[in-house]
Every structure is written in structure tokens, then in C-alpha cells.
Amino acid sequence: MNKPINKTFTAGKWMPRDRKTLNNWLTKIMDKAEKSTTPLKPVLEDFKNFIETDPQAYMFFNMMFDQVPSDKTKSPTGVPQVRDYKHMLQLFNVIMTHAPSFDETGLVGFPFNAILDWSMATTGGWAGFIDKKVNVYLKAILDEWGTFLKSKESTYVLSDDPKSGWFGTDAKKAMPKFDEEFICDPSKPCHGFKSWDDFFIREFREGVRPVAEPDNDAIVVNACESAPFAIATNVQLLDKFWLKAQPYALEFMLDNDPLAKKFVGGTVFQAFLSAETYHRWHSPVNGKIVKTKLVPGSYYAESMSVGYDPSAPNDSQGYIAELATRALIYIEADNPDIGLMCFMAIGMAEVSTCDITVYEGQRIKKGEQLGIFHFGGSTYCLLFGPHVNIEFDLHGQTPGVDSSNILINEKIATVGPRKK
């Protein structure tokens, strides 16, 4: 059985569980914003103009900060939190040229998410962050930040600084086998990585993650280096996914695709990725790519039914399966007892660029690459039809936010004879 995750972190280690750590990080960003004379980047100025000319957006982005409880507007040390949407944009402006540094006491892997932490949990935040027009502007902002993360300028965090560098003493303790597991050149600056994104989508060396029983079509392997979040059976086409139990609604998960009906009454397996691990997706079965689709969606939506989530949207992973930016890859498995299945990559917060690297009609072997999450990882689902007799092996764990990683390509399920 794998060891449980460090309790000082949230699921996937994207955000520190300790509020004081998060406030300390936010204080530093606020100090930089206060001293900065740099004008808003054009993409942020566009967002500001949209907020101030669209009555609905103006209402939402005022409500979400007004509705933060007064006792939540200051940190434990009395430092003010994000005051309003103008302050929010100033803070965004600072982090647009920042890549996440390593921090063993509390990695802030979702910096935009950290700025929106309290406002997401309000009625205004709930409504504002599912608005399609709002998400168009958020996508433009995150795309520009992604461009920075793909530039040479973002490599400053790939240093040997003992505390904050990704190749420093503390990081090596967290990733002790990095050099032997991942393709890199320790003799070169930044281990040979050309950007932060290049580092984050790093590849394993050949043979590091062997595929479990590659020729046994009854064995389903883990499609991402990830920890099990949920297993649901008898999933329905339509369901009230916004409720606390966050039941899956196939029609919305699969973007109203006619193929959604083939999964009614079937099974959904969901797992989440870690900030420090591998961020590519591999095929869980042998088969043929039938269809692929990228679905635009939300970035900072969380379910109101879970209440305030200090690591949002971790507790809302089932909810965002219907709403967030995601990639759908339908695979006709060689095993007729499986038949058509679907892999779904789900963007979460700023981890929202889903890059599909396979094509329709392609033959795919178990363990071969399907695609990539740029800037880290997020959460993913496997969908199986109602006829699939599947028994999961989660390596002694119970699904949930406190589970730990199962290696990619390791066995996670066995499929028996087709149900009658």
C-alpha cells in the first residue's frame, strides 16, 4: 500500500493546506503589486474593460468580493486579502511573469487560484466563474501565462537554490530519483530543460514505467500518474451534478455527444494528478482511437454544495467533470468485453491546456501516449459501458482526496466476461 500524502498539502500538492503558508505567499505578491508601476498587460486590461462594460460580469465581480465574510478578509497576521476585482487584476499582473518555485512547506502550484481562493466560494463567484463570456477572458489570460511558461525566461525557478529551486536540496528530497527516472542532462543548465513547461511535461526514461501485462486485454492500467478520487456505478445521462454527492451526468461530461448514451448505467473512475509527478496521459487499453474532442469550459468553478474549500476546486472534482475545459478520447478496446470506452482529461484551475496527441483511426497500444496536460496535471476519468464487468484494484486504498499516487501503466482494474 502506498504511503498517504503529506497532510500539509491539499490533494495533489497543488496548494498548501496550511492557511498561514498561503497567506504568506499572498502577502509577498501583494507587496510586489503595491510597489509595481507596471501597467496592466493588454490581456488584463481587456478583462477589466469587459467587467466594467458588461452588467452581469460587473455584478458578479463585485458580489464575489463583497460576499467574502469579514472575518476572512484578513490573514492571521492582519494582512488584507484581495479587496476587489481591480486588486485582483493587479495581482494577476504580477504573477503573469512568475513560474511556481519549489517550496516544501507549501507549494502554491495554482497562483491564480490562490488569489481567487475566498471569492470562488461565494454566490457571486459560483455564478461568475461558470459564465461563458468570463471564461473566454480567463482563457486568454491563462494562454498568455502559458506562453511565458514556455519561454526561456521561465527557467529561473529551475535552479539549484536549496529552498526554492526545482533542482535544489529540498526538491531533490521530494523527487530523489528525478535524474534516473526522467529524460534530462544534469550536466547542462536547468538539466537541459528549455522552459518551465518543458520541465513540467518531462518524459520518463525508457523502461521506468513498465506496462502491466501489455498483452492481456483483461487488464486496465492507470492512464495517468495519479491518485484515485472516486468510483461511480450506474451513472446516468442526466443528474444533479451540483449537489453535495456530485453525481456524474454523462450528457454534460461528454458535451452532448451522441456516444454518451452508450455509457448510461456504466462506470466512471476518476483520479487526480500530483504537482511533482508526471503529466502525460497513456492509453489504459489496447485498441483504436474512434473519436477525439476538445471541450472549452470553466477554470475556477467550484460546487457551492461543498461549502468553503480552502483548496478549491479539489473537493469539487466530480462537479467540474461536467463544466471544466476537458479532452475526450474515445477508444474501441480490442477486448470485446470492454468495447467502447472513453478517456477524459479534465483541466482544473490554471492547469487547463489539454493537448491531444493521438488521431482518429490510430491503433494504440496499452501504455502509449494519448496526450499531455501543460503546466502540470489535473484530474481524469475513465468511462465504461453498462455491460463492462470491471473490478478495480486501487492498491489497498479508498478513493478520496487523501489517497496517494498509483504509478502510470500499473494495473488498476480487471475486466471479466461481458455482463448479460
C-alpha positions as CSV (number, residue, x, y, z in Angstrom):
1,M,0.0,0.0,0.0
2,N,1.3,3.5,-0.9
3,K,2.0,6.0,1.9
4,P,-0.6,8.7,2.4
5,I,0.1,12.1,1.1
6,N,1.7,14.8,3.2
7,K,-1.1,16.4,5.3
8,T,0.5,19.8,4.9
9,F,-0.7,19.8,1.3
10,T,-4.0,19.5,-0.4
11,A,-4.9,16.8,-2.9
12,G,-2.2,16.6,-5.5
13,K,0.1,19.1,-3.6
14,W,-1.1,21.9,-5.8
15,M,-2.0,24.2,-2.8
16,P,-0.8,24.2,0.8
17,R,-3.4,23.0,3.3
18,D,-2.0,25.4,5.9
19,R,-3.7,28.8,5.5
20,K,-0.8,30.6,7.1
21,T,1.5,29.4,4.3
22,L,-0.9,30.5,1.6
23,N,-1.3,34.0,3.3
24,N,2.5,34.4,3.5
25,W,2.8,33.7,-0.3
26,L,-0.1,36.1,-1.0
27,T,1.5,38.8,1.1
28,K,4.6,38.7,-1.0
29,I,2.6,39.0,-4.2
30,M,0.6,41.9,-2.7
31,D,3.8,43.7,-1.7
32,K,5.1,43.4,-5.3
33,A,1.9,44.6,-6.7
34,E,1.8,47.6,-4.3
35,K,5.3,48.6,-5.4
36,S,4.9,47.9,-9.1
37,T,4.4,50.8,-11.6
38,T,4.0,48.3,-14.5
39,P,0.7,48.9,-16.3
40,L,-1.8,46.0,-16.7
41,K,-0.9,43.7,-19.5
42,P,-3.2,44.2,-22.5
43,V,-5.0,40.9,-21.9
44,L,-5.8,42.0,-18.3
45,E,-6.8,45.5,-19.5
46,D,-9.2,43.8,-21.9
47,F,-10.7,41.8,-19.0
48,K,-11.1,44.9,-16.9
49,N,-12.9,46.7,-19.7
50,F,-15.2,43.7,-20.1
51,I,-16.0,43.6,-16.4
52,E,-16.8,47.3,-16.5
53,T,-18.9,47.2,-19.6
54,D,-20.9,44.0,-19.1
55,P,-23.6,44.5,-16.4
56,Q,-23.6,40.8,-15.5
57,A,-19.9,40.5,-15.1
58,Y,-19.7,43.8,-13.2
59,M,-22.3,42.5,-10.8
60,F,-20.6,39.1,-10.3
61,F,-17.1,40.5,-9.8
62,N,-18.3,43.0,-7.2
63,M,-20.5,40.4,-5.4
64,M,-17.8,37.8,-5.1
65,F,-15.5,40.1,-3.1
66,D,-18.3,41.8,-1.2
67,Q,-19.6,38.4,-0.1
68,V,-16.4,37.2,1.4
69,P,-17.1,37.1,5.2
70,S,-15.5,40.0,7.1
71,D,-13.5,37.6,9.3
72,K,-12.0,36.1,6.1
73,T,-10.7,39.4,4.7
74,K,-7.5,39.4,6.8
75,S,-4.8,36.9,7.3
76,P,-3.9,35.6,10.8
77,T,-1.2,38.4,10.8
78,G,-3.7,41.1,9.9
79,V,-2.6,41.5,6.3
80,P,-5.5,42.5,4.0
81,Q,-6.7,39.9,1.5
82,V,-7.8,40.5,-2.1
83,R,-10.1,43.6,-1.9
84,D,-11.9,43.8,-5.2
85,Y,-11.6,43.0,-8.9
86,K,-9.1,45.8,-9.5
87,H,-6.8,44.5,-6.8
88,M,-7.3,41.0,-8.3
89,L,-6.1,42.2,-11.7
90,Q,-3.1,44.0,-10.1
91,L,-2.1,40.7,-8.5
92,F,-2.6,38.8,-11.8
93,N,-0.3,41.3,-13.4
94,V,2.5,40.4,-11.0
95,I,2.2,36.6,-11.4
96,M,1.9,36.7,-15.3
97,T,5.8,36.6,-15.3
98,H,6.2,34.2,-12.4
99,A,6.7,30.4,-12.6
100,P,6.0,28.3,-9.4
101,S,9.1,27.9,-7.3
102,F,9.6,24.7,-5.2
103,D,8.6,25.1,-1.6
104,E,8.5,22.0,0.7
105,T,6.4,24.0,3.3
106,G,3.6,24.7,0.8
107,L,3.9,24.8,-3.0
108,V,1.5,27.3,-4.5
109,G,1.1,25.5,-7.8
110,F,-2.2,27.3,-8.5
111,P,-1.2,31.0,-8.1
112,F,-4.3,32.5,-9.9
113,N,-6.4,30.1,-7.9
114,A,-4.8,31.3,-4.7
115,I,-5.8,34.9,-5.5
116,L,-9.4,33.8,-6.1
117,D,-9.4,31.4,-3.1
118,W,-12.1,33.2,-1.0
119,S,-14.1,34.8,-3.8
120,M,-14.7,31.4,-5.5
121,A,-16.7,30.2,-2.5
122,T,-19.4,33.0,-2.8
123,T,-22.6,33.2,-4.7
124,G,-21.1,35.8,-7.0
125,G,-18.0,33.5,-7.6
126,W,-20.1,30.5,-8.2
127,A,-22.2,32.3,-10.9
128,G,-19.3,34.4,-12.3
129,F,-16.9,31.5,-12.9
130,I,-19.4,29.4,-14.9
131,D,-20.3,32.3,-17.2
132,K,-19.1,31.5,-20.7
133,K,-18.1,35.1,-21.5
134,V,-16.0,35.3,-18.4
135,N,-14.2,32.1,-19.3
136,V,-13.3,33.4,-22.7
137,Y,-11.3,36.2,-21.0
138,L,-9.8,33.8,-18.4
139,K,-8.6,31.5,-21.2
140,A,-6.9,34.4,-22.9
141,I,-5.1,35.3,-19.6
142,L,-4.0,31.8,-19.0
143,D,-2.9,31.3,-22.6
144,E,-0.6,34.3,-22.2
145,W,0.7,33.0,-18.9
146,G,1.2,29.6,-20.6
147,T,3.3,31.4,-23.3
148,F,5.5,32.8,-20.6
149,L,5.9,29.3,-19.0
150,K,7.0,28.0,-22.4
151,S,9.7,30.7,-22.7
152,K,13.3,30.6,-21.7
153,E,12.5,33.4,-19.1
154,S,10.6,30.9,-17.0
155,T,13.6,28.8,-16.3
156,Y,14.8,30.9,-13.4
157,V,13.0,28.5,-11.0
158,L,14.9,25.5,-12.5
159,S,17.9,26.4,-10.3
160,D,19.9,24.7,-7.6
161,D,18.7,27.2,-4.9
162,P,18.4,24.9,-1.9
163,K,14.9,26.0,-0.9
164,S,13.1,27.3,-4.0
165,G,14.9,25.7,-7.0
166,W,13.4,22.7,-8.6
167,F,16.9,21.1,-8.6
168,G,17.8,22.3,-5.1
169,T,18.3,20.3,-1.9
170,D,14.7,20.4,-0.8
171,A,13.3,19.5,-4.2
172,K,15.8,16.6,-4.5
173,K,14.4,15.2,-1.2
174,A,10.9,15.3,-2.7
175,M,12.0,13.8,-6.0
176,P,15.1,11.7,-5.1
177,K,15.1,9.6,-8.3
178,F,14.5,12.5,-10.7
179,D,17.7,12.2,-12.7
180,E,17.4,8.4,-13.2
181,E,13.7,8.4,-13.9
182,F,13.3,11.4,-16.3
183,I,15.0,12.2,-19.6
184,C,17.3,15.1,-18.7
185,D,21.0,16.1,-18.7
186,P,22.2,17.1,-15.2
187,S,25.4,18.4,-16.7
188,K,23.5,21.2,-18.5
189,P,21.9,24.3,-17.1
190,C,18.4,23.6,-15.9
191,H,19.1,19.9,-16.6
192,G,18.7,20.6,-20.3
193,F,15.1,21.8,-20.0
194,K,14.3,24.8,-22.2
195,S,11.4,26.3,-20.2
196,W,9.2,25.7,-17.1
197,D,6.6,23.9,-19.4
198,D,9.4,21.7,-20.9
199,F,10.3,20.7,-17.3
200,F,6.7,20.0,-16.4
201,I,5.9,17.8,-19.3
202,R,9.1,15.9,-18.9
203,E,9.2,12.3,-20.1
204,F,10.2,9.1,-18.4
205,R,13.3,7.3,-19.5
206,E,12.6,4.1,-21.4
207,G,11.6,1.2,-19.1
208,V,10.9,3.4,-16.0
209,R,7.1,2.7,-16.0
210,P,6.6,-0.8,-17.5
211,V,3.1,-1.6,-18.7
212,A,1.3,-4.2,-16.6
213,E,0.6,-7.3,-18.7
214,P,0.7,-5.4,-22.0
215,D,-0.8,-8.4,-24.0
216,N,-3.5,-9.2,-21.5
217,D,-6.6,-7.3,-22.7
218,A,-8.4,-8.1,-19.4
219,I,-6.1,-5.7,-17.5
220,V,-6.8,-2.0,-17.5
221,V,-3.8,0.2,-16.5
222,N,-3.6,3.6,-14.9
223,A,-3.8,6.3,-17.6
224,C,-2.0,9.0,-15.6
225,E,0.4,9.0,-12.6
226,S,-2.5,9.7,-10.2
227,A,-4.4,9.0,-7.0
228,P,-7.9,7.6,-7.1
229,F,-10.6,10.1,-6.3
230,A,-13.9,8.3,-7.0
231,I,-15.6,5.3,-8.5
232,A,-19.3,5.6,-9.5
233,T,-21.6,2.9,-10.9
234,N,-24.9,3.1,-12.7
235,V,-24.1,6.6,-14.0
236,Q,-27.0,8.4,-15.7
237,L,-27.3,10.6,-18.7
238,L,-28.6,13.5,-16.6
239,D,-28.2,14.0,-12.9
240,K,-28.0,16.9,-10.4
241,F,-24.2,17.1,-10.5
242,W,-24.2,20.3,-8.4
243,L,-25.4,18.5,-5.3
244,K,-23.0,17.6,-2.5
245,A,-22.6,14.0,-3.7
246,Q,-21.6,15.4,-7.1
247,P,-23.2,12.5,-9.2
248,Y,-21.9,12.3,-12.7
249,A,-24.1,13.4,-15.6
250,L,-22.9,11.8,-18.8
251,E,-24.7,14.2,-21.2
252,F,-22.7,17.2,-19.8
253,M,-19.4,15.3,-19.2
254,L,-19.3,14.3,-22.8
255,D,-20.6,17.6,-24.2
256,N,-23.9,16.3,-25.5
257,D,-22.2,13.7,-27.7
258,P,-24.5,11.0,-29.1
259,L,-22.0,8.4,-27.8
260,A,-22.9,9.4,-24.2
261,K,-25.9,7.1,-24.4
262,K,-23.6,4.1,-24.7
263,F,-22.3,4.7,-21.2
264,V,-25.7,5.1,-19.3
265,G,-25.7,2.6,-16.4
266,G,-22.0,2.2,-16.7
267,T,-19.0,3.0,-14.5
268,V,-16.8,6.1,-14.0
269,F,-13.4,6.0,-12.4
270,Q,-11.8,9.4,-11.5
271,A,-8.3,10.2,-10.3
272,F,-6.2,13.3,-9.7
273,L,-2.6,14.2,-10.6
274,S,0.2,15.5,-8.3
275,A,2.2,18.7,-8.7
276,E,5.5,16.8,-8.5
277,T,4.9,13.9,-10.8
278,Y,4.3,13.0,-14.5
279,H,1.7,14.9,-16.6
280,R,1.2,12.9,-19.7
281,W,-1.7,10.6,-20.4
282,H,-1.3,7.0,-21.6
283,S,-3.8,4.6,-23.0
284,P,-5.3,2.3,-20.4
285,V,-6.1,-0.4,-23.0
286,N,-5.1,-1.8,-26.4
287,G,-7.4,-0.6,-29.1
288,K,-8.3,2.0,-31.8
289,I,-9.0,5.7,-31.4
290,V,-12.6,6.3,-32.5
291,K,-13.1,10.0,-31.8
292,T,-11.4,12.9,-30.1
293,K,-12.7,16.2,-29.0
294,L,-11.6,19.3,-27.0
295,V,-14.3,20.9,-25.0
296,P,-13.9,24.5,-23.8
297,G,-15.2,25.2,-20.3
298,S,-14.7,26.8,-16.9
299,Y,-11.5,27.3,-14.9
300,Y,-12.4,28.4,-11.4
301,A,-15.8,26.9,-10.9
302,E,-16.5,25.1,-7.6
303,S,-19.6,23.5,-6.2
304,M,-21.5,25.6,-3.7
305,S,-22.7,22.4,-2.0
306,V,-19.3,21.6,-0.6
307,G,-19.0,24.9,1.2
308,Y,-15.8,26.8,1.5
309,D,-12.9,24.6,0.2
310,P,-9.5,26.1,1.1
311,S,-8.0,24.2,-1.8
312,A,-10.8,24.6,-4.3
313,P,-11.6,23.1,-6.6
314,N,-10.1,19.9,-5.1
315,D,-13.4,18.9,-3.3
316,S,-15.3,19.8,-6.5
317,Q,-13.6,17.3,-8.9
318,G,-16.8,15.5,-9.6
319,Y,-18.6,18.7,-10.2
320,I,-16.1,20.1,-12.7
321,A,-16.2,16.9,-14.7
322,E,-19.3,18.5,-16.3
323,L,-18.1,22.1,-16.6
324,A,-14.3,22.4,-16.9
325,T,-12.1,22.5,-20.0
326,R,-11.5,18.9,-21.0
327,A,-10.4,16.5,-23.7
328,L,-12.4,13.4,-24.7
329,I,-10.7,10.4,-26.3
330,Y,-13.0,7.5,-27.3
331,I,-11.2,4.2,-27.7
332,E,-12.7,0.9,-29.1
333,A,-10.8,-1.6,-27.0
334,D,-9.5,-4.8,-28.5
335,N,-11.2,-6.6,-25.7
336,P,-14.9,-7.1,-26.8
337,D,-15.8,-7.3,-23.1
338,I,-14.9,-3.6,-22.9
339,G,-15.8,-2.4,-26.3
340,L,-16.1,1.4,-26.5
341,M,-14.6,3.3,-23.5
342,C,-13.7,7.0,-23.0
343,F,-10.7,8.7,-21.5
344,M,-11.5,12.2,-20.3
345,A,-8.7,14.7,-19.3
346,I,-10.2,17.5,-17.1
347,G,-8.5,20.9,-16.7
348,M,-8.5,22.2,-13.1
349,A,-7.8,25.9,-12.4
350,E,-4.8,27.1,-14.4
351,V,-4.0,23.5,-15.4
352,S,-6.3,23.8,-18.3
353,T,-4.4,23.2,-21.5
354,C,-5.3,19.7,-22.7
355,D,-3.1,18.6,-25.6
356,I,-4.4,15.5,-27.5
357,T,-1.5,13.8,-29.4
358,V,-3.4,10.9,-31.0
359,Y,-5.7,11.0,-34.0
360,E,-9.0,9.3,-35.0
361,G,-8.4,5.9,-36.6
362,Q,-5.0,5.4,-34.9
363,R,-4.1,2.0,-33.4
364,I,-3.0,2.4,-29.8
365,K,-1.2,0.1,-27.5
366,K,-1.7,0.0,-23.8
367,G,0.8,2.4,-22.2
368,E,1.3,4.6,-25.3
369,Q,0.8,8.3,-25.0
370,L,-2.6,9.9,-25.6
371,G,-1.9,13.5,-24.7
372,I,-0.5,16.0,-22.2
373,F,-1.6,18.4,-19.5
374,H,0.5,21.6,-20.0
375,F,1.6,23.2,-16.7
376,G,1.2,20.2,-14.6
377,G,-1.7,17.8,-14.2
378,S,-5.2,17.9,-13.1
379,T,-7.9,15.2,-12.9
380,Y,-9.1,12.5,-15.3
381,C,-11.9,10.0,-15.8
382,L,-12.3,6.6,-17.4
383,L,-15.8,5.8,-18.6
384,F,-17.0,2.2,-19.3
385,G,-20.4,1.0,-20.6
386,P,-23.0,-0.8,-18.6
387,H,-22.0,-4.2,-20.0
388,V,-18.4,-4.0,-18.6
389,N,-17.8,-6.3,-15.7
390,I,-15.0,-4.4,-14.0
391,E,-13.2,-5.0,-10.7
392,F,-10.9,-2.2,-9.5
393,D,-7.6,-2.7,-7.8
394,L,-6.6,0.5,-6.1
395,H,-3.6,-1.0,-4.3
396,G,-5.3,-1.1,-0.9
397,Q,-6.7,2.5,-1.0
398,T,-10.1,4.0,-0.6
399,P,-10.8,6.7,-3.3
400,G,-10.8,10.3,-2.0
401,V,-8.6,13.4,-1.7
402,D,-6.3,11.7,0.8
403,S,-5.4,8.8,-1.5
404,S,-1.9,8.6,-3.0
405,N,-0.4,8.0,-6.4
406,I,-0.7,4.8,-8.3
407,L,2.1,4.7,-10.9
408,I,1.1,5.2,-14.6
409,N,0.8,1.9,-16.5
410,E,0.2,0.0,-13.3
411,K,-2.8,-2.3,-13.1
412,I,-5.9,-0.6,-11.7
413,A,-8.7,-3.0,-12.9
414,T,-9.5,-6.4,-14.3
415,V,-12.4,-6.9,-16.7
416,G,-14.4,-10.1,-16.6
417,P,-16.8,-11.7,-19.1
418,R,-19.3,-9.2,-20.5
419,K,-22.5,-8.7,-18.5
420,K,-25.7,-10.2,-20.0
